[in-house]
Amino acid sequence: MAKAAKTAIKTKDQKAAADAKNWTKVVRAVRSPKSGSYTFKESIVHKDKIKEFLAS
């Protein structure tokens, strides 16, 4: 199935597929102040803003 979706993206809308490569999924571990355990926050960030996102 993945091949069909990949092919559909390339043939239907090449501009959107090229723009999608500029975005990255970032997973950040955040410590809970109450229990001290870690939780994970997921965000989709533009590749130019990754360092700013992780610094904040």
Secondary structure as the mmCIF struct_conf table of DSSP 4:
data_model
#
loop_
_struct_conf.conf_type_id
_struct_conf.id
_struct_conf.beg_label_comp_id
_struct_conf.beg_label_asym_id
_struct_conf.beg_label_seq_id
_struct_conf.end_label_comp_id
_struct_conf.end_label_asym_id
_struct_conf.end_label_seq_id
HELX_RH_AL_P HELX_RH_AL_P1 ALA A 2 LYS A 12
HELX_RH_AL_P HELX_RH_AL_P2 GLN A 14 ALA A 20
TURN_TY1_P TURN_TY1_P1 LYS A 21 ASN A 22
STRN STRN1 TRP A 23 ARG A 31
TURN_TY1_P TURN_TY1_P2 PRO A 33 SER A 35
STRN STRN2 TYR A 38 HIS A 46
HELX_RH_3T_P HELX_RH_3T_P1 LYS A 47 LYS A 49
HELX_RH_AL_P HELX_RH_AL_P3 ILE A 50 ALA A 55
#
